[in-house]
Amino acid sequence: MRIADNAVLSGLVRIEFAGGVALMLSTIIAIMLAKSPISGFYSAIFDTPVEVRIGAFHIAKPLLLWINDGLMAIFFLVVGLELKRELFEGELSDRHNLWLPGAGAFGGMLVPALIFFALNQQDDVALKGWAIPAATDIAFALGVLYLLGSRVPSAIKVFLTSLAIFDDIGAIIIIAVFYTDHFSVGAGLVVLGCLGGLMLLNRLEVKSNSLYVLVGVVMWAAMLKSGVHATLSGVLLAMFIPIKIRSKPRFSPLKTLEHDLHPVVAFVILPVFALANAGIDFSGISVADLFHRVTIGVGLGLFIGKLLGVVFFCWLCVALKFTQLPRRVNWPILVGTAALCGIGFTMSLFIGSLAYGEFSDEYLHYERLGILSGSLCSGLLGFYLLHRFLPPPRANMVK
């Protein structure tokens, strides 16, 4: 890996680490508020109805859904921008480098889902949360790597980042296919029209990100009305923002937008999302809650399923000679990294809100317990394994 690439990656990890700290603080605050004397006020804030109306068109939702459907669309936009940049100019532009994180991501989604299914197959409502343990939280995972300093090879940071991006894309596909209850043809046609407009802007090499975002906002509103989850509009928008403009070869609309939005997502959007969704009153937790099938399914899916799925499918990929382990990376180090993939906080909470939000707070309570316990255990195990098996700092110095 080139020195310049290392500098960019180090900057990304620093932002993710700081964002992970902000995310953790927001989670702690949410938990404290949920069991405080003002817990009713805390809940009432996010239940506050918010309405936007333009003539006959209107969107009326509680503040919580504006956060989950609106702000998280910006998060998905950044995910899409990162994926496109990696595919065209980053480590993933070499298609040989797609195999290992791609295989790990596939296994890391499949095995946790199977564990959850096996434990909850008798409960039709519980089964709706099968995808909850399928995602990796890149902010927390890279934050743990940051704590290990220069001992971590750059190849591991690239692997974990790439796998998390694949995980997010997998989660996006799952949301589109399995969490769409109805579909409005009229609104869907508006979405197609917006996609055509974005394609035209891209072909004309329009350099103003404002025009892309304007069309993206219309597409978000139409997708919200269509029945397909509105956050997917963020990924679709990212695919049409150009990396390069021939008339200005040194200017990249995509990199400019990614640079502008990344701190906003890390320090505002994800902490606000955690504050709105992570509140759980631990004082009322019983032994039955800890051993409920949803709690166990999510917790084991993240802690055991992610580790087994990532390691086995990576091993299979290497054994079949599709790829090989990166330089300075051995199997114990990969196992430690796979354990970190079980930190599924943000996306797991998001999918949980889609799966159980319309049913009862009881299921949300169980899935949050599973997410917090599984993510905590995964983070601790990953840190321990990497701390034990990583070589001394000098072994990873770039000469």
SEKE-481292 format. One record per residue (C-alpha): residue in one letter; x, y, z. Coordinates in steps of 0.05 Angstrom, whole numbers, padded with zeros to 5 digits, always signed. Layout:
# SEKE-481292
AXYZ...
***
This chain:
# SEKE-481292
M+00000+00000+00000R+00026+00069-00017I+00044+00120+00037A-00010+00167+00011D-00061+00112+00019N-00037+00100+00090A-00046+00174+00106V-00117+00175+00079L-00134+00111+00116S-00104+00137+00181G-00147+00200+00175L-00209+00157+00164V-00193+00114+00225R-00183+00176+00269I-00251+00204+00248E-00284+00137+00259F-00251+00130+00328A-00274+00199+00349G-00343+00185+00320G-00344+00119+00357V-00330+00156+00422A-00388+00204+00407L-00432+00145+00390M-00414+00111+00456L-00428+00174+00496S-00496+00182+00462T-00512+00110+00478I-00494+00119+00551I-00536+00182+00555A-00595+00148+00522I-00591+00090+00573M-00586+00140+00631L-00645+00180+00606A-00687+00117+00596K-00684+00101+00670S-00682+00173+00697P-00740+00213+00728I-00748+00248+00661S-00755+00184+00620G-00826+00203+00601F-00801+00270+00573Y-00744+00234+00537S-00795+00188+00502A-00843+00244+00488I-00790+00284+00450F-00781+00230+00398D-00856+00217+00394T-00868+00290+00376P-00905+00294+00309V-00869+00333+00255E-00903+00351+00190V-00878+00382+00125R-00931+00404+00075I-00925+00434+00005G-00995+00441-00024A-01029+00374-00025F-00963+00337-00013H-00946+00325+00060I-00903+00281+00103A-00925+00272+00175K-00883+00228+00221P-00859+00227+00294L-00790+00257+00304L-00761+00187+00314L-00780+00167+00244W-00753+00232+00215I-00687+00211+00246N-00691+00139+00223D-00718+00153+00153G-00687+00221+00140L-00620+00230+00176M-00602+00157+00163A-00611+00169+00088I-00550+00215+00094F-00512+00159+00129F-00529+00112+00071L-00507+00166+00022V-00438+00167+00055V-00435+00091+00053G-00451+00093-00021L-00398+00146-00034E-00345+00105+00003L-00364+00043-00036K-00361+00078-00103R-00294+00110-00087E-00264+00044-00064L-00290+00007-00125F-00262+00057-00175E-00199+00084-00141G-00187+00049-00076E-00165-00020-00054L-00226-00053-00085S-00209-00026-00154D-00165-00087-00159R-00219-00140-00165H-00173-00192-00135N-00180-00154-00069L-00256-00163-00069W-00254-00237-00053L-00232-00238+00020P-00276-00182+00049G-00333-00203+00002A-00330-00275+00026G-00323-00253+00099A-00383-00206+00092F-00426-00260+00061G-00410-00310+00116G-00417-00256+00169M-00488-00243+00145L-00509-00315+00132V-00487-00350+00196P-00516-00299+00246A-00582-00301+00208L-00583-00377+00211I-00569-00376+00287F-00626-00326+00298F-00673-00367+00254A-00657-00432+00291L-00673-00400+00358N-00736-00362+00337Q-00769-00404+00283Q-00830-00418+00327D-00847-00343+00334D-00870-00309+00269V-00862-00239+00298A-00793-00253+00327L-00770-00281+00260K-00779-00213+00229G-00714-00194+00263W-00671-00247+00229A-00627-00194+00196I-00612-00155+00260P-00545-00190+00274A-00523-00187+00201A-00487-00119+00202T-00421-00090+00226D-00414-00021+00258I-00352+00008+00225A-00345+00067+00274F-00339+00022+00335A-00298-00032+00301L-00246+00016+00273G-00247+00052+00341V-00222-00012+00374L-00167-00018+00321Y-00147+00053+00336L-00135+00035+00409L-00082-00016+00386G-00043+00039+00351S+00012+00025+00301R+00012-00049+00316V-00047-00058+00268P-00026-00072+00196S-00057-00026+00144A-00083-00089+00108I-00127-00105+00169K-00157-00035+00168V-00171-00041+00094F-00201-00111+00104L-00247-00089+00161T-00269-00025+00125S-00284-00063+00060L-00321-00119+00097A-00363-00068+00135I-00381-00032+00070F-00402-00099+00039D-00442-00113+00102D-00478-00046+00095I-00494-00059+00022G-00520-00128+00041A-00564-00095+00095I-00589-00046+00043I-00610-00103-00003I-00644-00138+00055I-00682-00075+00074A-00705-00065+00002V-00727-00137-00008F-00753-00159+00060Y-00776-00095+00095T-00820-00065+00041D-00893-00077+00059H-00927-00043+00000F-00910-00007-00064S-00941+00055-00096V-00933+00054-00171G-00942+00129-00178A-00888+00146-00128G-00844+00092-00159L-00849+00126-00226V-00826+00191-00194V-00766+00154-00166L-00749+00128-00236G-00755+00199-00263C-00706+00223-00210L-00658+00168-00229G-00663+00190-00301G-00648+00261-00280L-00588+00239-00240M-00562+00199-00299L-00569+00260-00344L-00531+00304-00293N-00476+00251-00291R-00471+00245-00367L-00467+00321-00372E-00412+00320-00319V-00447+00372-00276K-00399+00390-00222S-00448+00422-00173N-00465+00374-00117S-00524+00418-00099L-00562+00397-00162Y-00550+00323-00147V-00573+00333-00075L-00635+00371-00097V-00657+00314-00142G-00638+00266-00086V-00685+00301-00037V-00743+00294-00086M-00724+00220-00096W-00722+00210-00020A-00793+00239-00012A-00819+00197-00070M-00787+00134-00044L-00817+00148+00025K-00886+00150-00007S-00871+00090-00051G-00866+00041+00007V-00792+00024-00006H-00750+00047+00053A-00729+00118+00040T-00657+00109+00064L-00642+00070+00001S-00646+00136-00038G-00580+00155-00006V-00543+00097-00038L-00576+00108-00105L-00557+00181-00104A-00484+00164-00088M-00479+00119-00150F-00491+00179-00197I-00445+00230-00166P-00382+00232-00211I-00313+00217-00184K-00279+00259-00237I-00297+00316-00284R-00259+00318-00350S-00260+00394-00352K-00231+00398-00282P-00188+00335-00272R-00165+00355-00203F-00236+00365-00176S-00278+00307-00152P-00351+00320-00134L-00355+00252-00100K-00294+00262-00056T-00315+00333-00039L-00384+00311-00017E-00356+00252+00022H-00305+00298+00056D-00360+00347+00075L-00410+00295+00100H-00365+00246+00136P-00355+00289+00199V-00430+00306+00200V-00448+00233+00199A-00396+00213+00250F-00408+00269+00300V-00481+00288+00290I-00524+00238+00253L-00501+00172+00285P-00499+00201+00356V-00569+00230+00347F-00593+00162+00320A-00563+00127+00380L-00594+00177+00428A-00662+00165+00397N-00658+00089+00391A-00612+00061+00445G-00652+00080+00507I-00664+00018+00549D-00681+00015+00623F-00634-00037+00652S-00665-00030+00722G-00726-00071+00700I-00687-00127+00666S-00703-00197+00690V-00668-00264+00679A-00724-00282+00630D-00707-00220+00589L-00634-00240+00584F-00652-00310+00561H-00709-00292+00515R-00701-00324+00446V-00695-00256+00411T-00642-00231+00461I-00602-00296+00454G-00612-00299+00379V-00585-00228+00368G-00530-00234+00420L-00503-00302+00396G-00513-00281+00324L-00466-00222+00334F-00417-00254+00382I-00411-00325+00354G-00445-00322+00286K-00404-00264+00259L-00338-00294+00282L-00353-00364+00254G-00383-00337+00189V-00327-00289+00172V-00271-00337+00190F-00300-00398+00155F-00318-00364+00090C-00250-00328+00088W-00216-00395+00101L-00258-00427+00046C-00239-00372-00003V-00165-00380+00012A-00169-00457+00010L-00202-00454-00059K-00144-00407-00080F-00189-00349-00100T-00145-00304-00058Q-00095-00305-00002L-00085-00271+00065P-00056-00201+00061R+00016-00188+00079R+00031-00186+00154V-00036-00219+00169N-00042-00290+00197W-00102-00330+00218P-00101-00311+00292I-00101-00237+00272L-00158-00250+00223V-00198-00285+00278G-00189-00225+00323T-00212-00179+00267A-00272-00224+00253A-00292-00218+00326L-00295-00142+00318C-00345-00153+00261G-00394-00174+00315I-00400-00101+00337G-00465-00089+00300F-00492-00029+00338T-00518+00024+00289M-00544-00018+00232S-00571-00072+00279L-00612-00020+00317F-00636+00007+00250I-00659-00060+00224G-00690-00076+00292S-00732-00013+00288L-00757-00036+00219A-00770-00107+00242Y-00807-00093+00307G-00825-00020+00307E-00898-00033+00287F-00909-00090+00336S-00891-00077+00408D-00837-00046+00452E-00826-00114+00482Y-00790-00141+00421L-00750-00076+00414H-00729-00085+00487Y-00703-00156+00473E-00666-00138+00409R-00632-00079+00442L-00609-00123+00499G-00581-00173+00449I-00547-00118+00407L-00513-00085+00467S-00491-00151+00499G-00468-00183+00433S-00431-00120+00410L-00397-00111+00478C-00373-00183+00481S-00349-00180+00408G-00310-00116+00421L-00276-00144+00483L-00258-00210+00450G-00232-00176+00387F-00189-00128+00427Y-00161-00185+00470L-00143-00229+00410L-00112-00173+00370H-00073-00147+00431R-00045-00217+00441F-00029-00237+00370L-00009-00172+00335P+00067-00164+00328P+00104-00107+00362P+00096-00038+00330R+00163-00039+00293A+00142-00100+00252N+00088-00058+00218M+00129+00004+00203V+00128+00026+00129K+00200+00029+00105
***
